């Protein structure tokens, strides 16, 4: 019994000594004697019983932020070191006391407030000097402290706009994109508006596309339109962003493929996919060569243009691209065909027949040329029919449309002429293609007389 009483007395004495130590250090802090308070605290924290109490860490936060905020240490390396230690101590306190009851105690509440203020100030200073990564690290911590103060109702605003926008900017500038989205997203979700905040919504729209989060893209785009109705940026659709954010042909194609995977009949996605493939297969860059998968790309291009044409049946653009592509292919074959005929002529002695191999190659090139012309025929016919209908409906055409109409009819005439020549010895076909060629030539001659409409007609 005596041993139990003795043990209890020892524990009570230890508890009393610990409590007295807290009181002594707090009194020094209340008298703004932070150096002495730190000295006593650093001694006391070596005691396991003292260090095992959550209060030790809110006490350290208050002492160290008090020191860092003093005139002698403010904005100095030592002051910055104390703030880092105070922040670590406060996080330890939060872990040990989820209620954070002591954070609003009059003795301790200046600790979290000073910690927030110092983190914000040092972050803003680095931001002002374009030191993006250090600024981000400080402001990210300042956001954490801001959230604590908001939760404790020490800060009474609905949202700490200033720290969030600076944290977002520095996260973006230091390429911490996910963190930037986290901070900007909070501002956007709160519908914060005003000068300089449009960029927040722009970032969230672009970020959502990059992350393939179309639901978020639509949400932030809608907010952008609502809050910044004069901005053209928020009128762009998912296809514009998907292509605009991608670099190079392969990435652009991949971005469009991803859009089409969920929206296969999207006109713009199909049209742009067709166009970027067209530009690759018909590149006019010096030294350009066809990609190894040109045949596969051509099939995709044709399919994309046909889907675009089906989605927007009043537009001739897709058909013009298709016609031009196959005419370009035919033209290249024709160049090879002409070169072969000239070479064959040079190598064949007068009065003798060309070799069977030369004739076979010529016939093969003729056939290939005809095949590509035939592929161009239907698209040009469809485009020509649309132009004819537009002339009838509007009593004229815009200048650009007149030029495209003439081009389509001219190629249709050339196609008919080639078929007429190739039909030699087949009277019925010669008659057919002669009439067809005549029809296109006569139509071509009438186009210049079509009234030219202004572009805004």
C-alpha positions in Angstrom: 0.0 0.0 0.0 2.8 2.4 0.9 4.5 1.6 -2.5 1.3 2.6 -4.4 1.0 5.8 -2.4 4.6 6.6 -3.0 4.3 5.9 -6.8 1.2 8.2 -7.0 3.0 10.9 -5.2 5.9 10.6 -7.6 3.6 10.8 -10.6 1.7 13.8 -9.1 5.0 15.5 -8.4 6.1 14.9 -12.0 2.8 16.2 -13.3 3.0 19.2 -11.2 6.6 19.9 -12.3 5.5 19.6 -16.0 2.5 21.9 -15.4 4.7 24.4 -13.7 7.1 24.3 -16.6 4.3 25.1 -19.1 3.2 27.9 -16.9 6.7 29.4 -16.6 7.3 29.2 -20.4 3.8 30.7 -21.1 4.5 33.6 -18.7 7.7 34.4 -20.5 5.9 34.3 -23.8 3.1 36.6 -22.5 5.8 39.1 -21.5 7.2 38.9 -25.1 10.4 37.4 -23.8 10.5 34.9 -26.6 14.3 34.3 -26.5 14.0 33.2 -22.8 10.9 31.2 -23.6 12.7 29.4 -26.4 15.6 28.6 -24.2 13.3 27.1 -21.5 11.2 25.3 -24.1 14.2 23.7 -25.8 15.3 22.3 -22.3 11.8 21.1 -21.5 11.1 19.3 -24.7 13.9 16.9 -24.0 11.7 15.5 -21.2 9.6 12.7 -22.6 6.5 13.6 -20.5 6.7 17.2 -21.7 7.2 16.2 -25.3 4.3 13.7 -25.2 1.8 16.4 -24.7 0.1 18.0 -27.7 0.3 21.4 -25.9 4.1 21.3 -26.3 3.7 21.8 -30.1 1.2 24.6 -30.1 3.5 26.2 -27.5 6.5 25.9 -29.8 4.4 27.3 -32.7 3.6 30.4 -30.6 7.2 30.9 -29.4 8.9 30.4 -32.7 6.5 32.5 -34.7 6.8 35.2 -32.0 10.6 35.1 -32.5 10.3 35.1 -36.3 8.0 38.1 -36.2 10.3 40.2 -34.0 11.9 43.3 -35.5 15.4 41.7 -35.2 14.5 38.4 -37.1 11.7 39.3 -39.4 12.7 38.7 -43.1 16.0 37.1 -42.1 17.3 33.5 -42.7 17.1 32.8 -39.0 13.5 34.0 -38.9 12.7 31.8 -41.9 14.2 28.9 -40.1 12.0 29.5 -37.1 8.9 29.7 -39.3 9.8 26.3 -40.9 10.2 24.8 -37.4 7.0 26.4 -36.2 5.1 25.0 -39.2 6.4 21.5 -38.5 5.4 21.9 -34.8 1.9 23.0 -35.7 1.4 20.0 -38.0 2.5 17.8 -35.1 0.0 19.5 -32.9 -2.8 18.9 -35.4 -1.9 15.2 -35.5 -2.0 14.9 -31.7 -5.1 17.0 -31.1 -7.7 16.8 -33.9 -10.0 19.2 -32.1 -7.2 21.9 -32.1 -8.9 23.4 -29.1 -5.8 25.2 -27.9 -5.4 27.0 -31.3 -8.1 29.4 -30.2 -6.8 29.8 -26.7 -5.9 33.5 -26.1 -2.4 32.5 -25.1 -1.8 30.4 -28.2 -3.9 31.8 -31.0 -1.3 34.3 -32.2 0.9 31.3 -33.1 -1.3 30.0 -36.1 -2.0 33.6 -37.1 1.6 34.6 -37.1 2.5 31.4 -38.9 0.0 32.1 -41.7 1.2 35.7 -42.0 4.9 34.8 -42.2 4.3 32.1 -44.8 2.2 34.4 -46.9 4.7 37.2 -46.7 7.7 35.1 -47.5 5.8 33.5 -50.4 4.7 36.8 -51.7 8.2 38.2 -51.5 9.5 35.2 -53.6 6.6 35.7 -56.0 7.5 39.3 -56.5 11.0 38.2 -57.5 9.7 35.5 -59.8 11.3 32.8 -57.7 8.4 30.5 -58.5 9.3 27.2 -56.8 10.2 28.8 -53.4 7.1 31.0 -53.6 4.9 28.0 -54.4 6.2 26.0 -51.4 5.6 28.9 -49.0 2.2 29.8 -50.4 1.1 26.1 -50.4 1.8 26.0 -46.7 0.1 29.4 -46.3 -3.1 27.9 -47.9 -2.9 25.0 -45.4 -2.7 27.5 -42.5 -5.5 29.6 -44.1 -7.8 26.6 -44.2 -7.0 26.0 -40.5 -7.9 29.6 -39.6 -11.1 29.5 -41.7 -12.1 26.3 -39.9 -11.4 27.8 -36.5 -13.3 30.9 -37.6 -10.3 33.1 -36.8 -10.5 34.1 -40.5 -14.1 35.1 -41.1 -14.2 35.5 -44.9 -15.9 32.8 -47.1 -12.7 32.1 -49.0 -9.2 33.4 -48.8 -9.0 34.6 -52.3 -5.5 36.3 -52.1 -3.6 33.3 -50.9 -5.3 30.9 -53.3 -4.7 33.0 -56.4 -1.0 33.5 -55.5 -0.6 29.8 -54.7 -2.3 29.0 -58.0 -0.1 31.3 -60.0 3.2 30.1 -58.5 2.1 26.5 -58.8 1.4 27.1 -62.5 4.6 29.0 -63.1 6.7 26.3 -61.3 5.0 23.6 -63.3 3.1 22.1 -60.4 0.1 21.8 -62.6 -2.1 19.5 -60.4 -1.6 21.9 -57.4 -2.4 24.8 -59.6 -5.7 23.1 -60.6 -6.4 22.4 -56.9 -6.1 26.1 -56.0 -7.7 27.6 -59.1 -10.5 25.0 -58.9 -11.4 26.2 -55.4 -11.6 29.8 -56.7 -13.6 28.8 -59.8 -16.0 26.6 -57.8 -16.6 29.6 -55.5 -17.4 31.6 -58.7 -14.8 34.3 -57.8 -14.8 37.0 -60.5 -13.2 40.3 -61.2 -10.1 41.7 -62.9 -7.4 39.1 -63.4 -9.6 36.1 -62.5 -10.5 35.1 -66.0 -7.2 33.2 -66.3 -8.4 31.0 -63.4 -11.3 29.7 -65.5 -9.1 29.5 -68.6 -6.7 27.3 -66.8 -9.3 25.0 -65.5 -10.9 24.6 -68.9 -7.5 23.7 -70.5 -6.5 21.5 -67.6 -9.7 19.5 -67.8 -9.2 18.8 -71.5 -5.6 17.8 -70.8 -6.8 15.4 -68.1 -9.6 14.1 -70.4 -12.2 15.2 -67.9 -14.9 16.4 -70.2 -17.5 16.8 -67.4 -15.1 19.3 -65.7 -14.4 20.9 -69.0 -18.0 21.6 -69.6 -18.6 22.8 -66.1 -15.7 25.3 -66.1 -16.5 26.4 -69.7 -20.0 27.1 -68.6 -18.8 29.1 -65.6 -16.4 31.1 -67.9 -19.2 32.0 -70.2 -21.4 33.0 -67.3 -18.9 35.1 -65.5 -16.9 36.5 -68.5 -19.6 36.7 -71.3 -17.4 39.0 -73.5 -14.5 36.5 -73.6 -14.2 34.5 -76.9 -12.1 31.9 -75.1 -15.1 30.2 -73.6 -16.9 29.8 -76.9 -14.3 27.3 -78.1 -15.4 23.7 -77.9 -13.7 20.5 -76.8 -12.3 19.9 -80.3 -10.7 23.4 -80.4 -9.0 22.7 -77.1 -8.0 19.1 -77.9 -6.2 20.2 -81.1 -4.9 23.5 -79.8 -3.2 21.9 -76.8 -1.6 19.1 -78.8 1.8 19.5 -80.5 2.6 17.8 -83.7 0.6 15.5 -86.1 0.6 12.4 -83.9 -0.5 14.2 -80.8 -3.2 16.1 -82.6 -4.5 12.9 -84.2 -4.5 11.2 -80.8 -6.4 14.1 -79.2 -9.0 14.0 -82.0 -9.3 10.2 -81.8 -10.0 10.5 -78.1 -12.8 13.0 -78.7 -14.3 10.8 -81.5 -14.1 7.7 -79.2 -16.9 9.3 -77.1 -18.5 11.4 -79.8 -18.0 9.6 -83.1 -20.3 11.9 -85.2 -18.8 15.1 -84.1 -18.6 17.3 -87.2 -15.6 19.4 -86.2 -13.5 16.5 -84.9 -14.1 14.5 -88.1 -13.4 17.5 -90.3 -10.2 18.5 -88.5 -9.0 15.0 -88.4 -9.5 14.7 -92.1 -7.7 18.0 -92.7 -4.6 17.2 -90.6 -4.3 13.9 -92.4 -4.8 15.6 -95.8 -2.0 18.1 -94.9 0.3 15.2 -94.0 -0.5 13.2 -97.2 -0.3 16.3 -99.4 2.5 18.2 -97.7 4.2 20.9 -99.8 7.1 21.2 -97.4 10.5 20.8 -99.0 11.8 17.2 -98.7 8.5 15.9 -97.3 7.9 12.2 -97.8 4.8 10.1 -97.3 4.6 8.3 -94.0 4.9 4.6 -94.0 1.3 4.2 -93.1 0.0 6.5 -95.8 -2.5 4.0 -97.1 -4.0 3.5 -93.6 -4.1 7.2 -93.0 -5.9 7.8 -96.3 -8.6 5.3 -95.3 -9.0 7.2 -92.0 -9.1 10.6 -93.9 -11.8 9.4 -96.3 -13.9 8.0 -93.5 -13.5 11.2 -91.4 -14.5 13.5 -94.3 -17.5 11.4 -95.2 -18.6 11.4 -91.5 -18.2 15.2 -91.4 -20.2 15.5 -94.7 -23.0 13.4 -93.2 -23.0 15.5 -90.0 -23.1 18.8 -92.0 -24.8 17.9 -95.3 -25.1 21.6 -96.3 -21.3 22.0 -96.5 -19.2 21.1 -99.5 -15.8 21.4 -97.7 -15.3 17.7 -97.0 -16.0 16.8 -100.6 -13.6 19.4 -101.9 -10.8 18.1 -99.7 -11.5 14.5 -101.0 -11.6 15.6 -104.6 -8.4 17.6 -104.2 -6.6 14.7 -102.5 -7.3 12.2 -105.3 -6.5 14.8 -108.0 -3.1 15.4 -106.3 -2.5 11.6 -106.3 -3.5 11.4 -110.0 -1.2 14.3 -110.8 1.8 12.6 -109.3 1.0 9.4 -111.2 0.6 11.5 -114.4 4.0 12.9 -113.8 5.5 9.4 -113.6 3.3 8.4 -116.6 4.6 11.3 -118.7 8.2 10.6 -117.7 7.9 7.0 -118.6 6.4 7.7 -122.0 9.2 10.2 -122.8 11.8 7.7 -121.6 10.2 4.9 -123.5 10.2 7.0 -126.7 13.9 7.9 -126.3 14.8 4.3 -125.9 12.7 2.9 -128.8 14.3 3.1 -132.2 12.1 4.7 -134.9 10.0 2.2 -136.8 10.2 -0.4 -134.0 7.7 -1.4 -131.3 8.2 -0.5 -127.6 9.0 -3.5 -125.5 6.2 -5.5 -123.8 7.6 -4.4 -120.4 7.4 -0.7 -121.3 3.9 -1.0 -122.7 2.8 -2.9 -119.6 4.2 -0.3 -117.3 2.6 2.5 -119.4 -0.8 0.7 -119.3 -0.4 0.2 -115.5 0.3 3.9 -114.9 -2.7 4.7 -117.2 -4.9 2.5 -115.1 -3.6 3.9 -111.8 -4.1 7.5 -113.1 -7.7 6.6 -114.1 -8.4 5.0 -110.7 -7.4 8.1 -108.8 -9.4 10.4 -111.2 -12.4 8.2 -110.6 -12.1 8.5 -106.9 -12.1 12.3 -107.3 -15.2 12.3 -109.5 -17.9 11.7 -107.0 -16.7 14.2 -104.4 -16.5 16.9 -107.0 -19.9 16.0 -108.4 -21.4 16.4 -104.9 -19.7 19.7 -104.3 -20.8 21.0 -107.8 -24.4 20.0 -107.0 -24.2 22.0 -103.8 -22.9 25.1 -105.5 -25.6 24.8 -108.2 -28.3 24.6 -105.5 -26.8 27.6 -103.8 -26.8 29.6 -107.0 -30.5 28.8 -107.5 -31.4 29.6 -103.9 -29.4 32.9 -103.6 -29.1 34.0 -107.2 -25.4 34.1 -106.9 -22.3 32.8 -105.1 -19.6 34.3 -103.0 -16.3 34.8 -104.8 -14.6 31.9 -103.0 -17.4 29.6 -103.8 -17.3 30.6 -107.5 -13.7 29.7 -107.7 -14.2 26.3 -106.0 -17.2 25.7 -108.3 -15.1 26.4 -111.4 -12.3 24.2 -110.1 -14.7 21.3 -109.5 -16.3 21.6 -112.9 -12.9 21.9 -114.6 -11.6 18.6 -113.0 -14.9 16.9 -113.9 -14.4 17.9 -117.5 -10.8 16.5 -117.4 -11.9 13.3 -115.9 -14.6 12.9 -118.7 -12.0 13.7 -121.3 -9.5 11.1 -120.0 -12.3 8.4 -120.0 -13.3 9.4 -123.5 -9.7 8.9 -124.7 -9.3 5.6 -122.8 -12.6 4.4 -124.3 -11.1 4.4 -127.9 -12.6 1.5 -129.8 -15.8 1.4 -127.6 -18.3 3.6 -129.5 -21.0 3.6 -126.8 -18.5 4.7 -124.1 -16.9 7.3 -126.3 -20.4 8.8 -127.0 -21.2 8.7 -123.3 -18.0 10.5 -122.1 -18.1 12.9 -125.0 -21.5 14.1 -123.9 -20.4 14.3 -120.3 -17.3 16.3 -121.2 -19.5 18.7 -123.3 -21.9 19.1 -120.3 -19.1 20.1 -117.9 -17.4 22.5 -120.4 -20.7 24.3 -121.1 -21.4 24.6 -117.4 -17.9 25.9 -116.8 -18.5 28.7 -119.4 -21.6 29.9 -117.5 -20.0 30.3 -114.0 -18.3 33.7 -114.6 -21.8 35.1 -115.4 -23.1 34.1 -111.9 -23.6 37.2 -109.7 -20.9 37.5 -107.0 -22.4 37.9 -103.5 -20.8 39.7 -100.6 -19.4 37.5 -97.9 -22.0 38.4 -95.3 -24.9 37.5 -97.7 
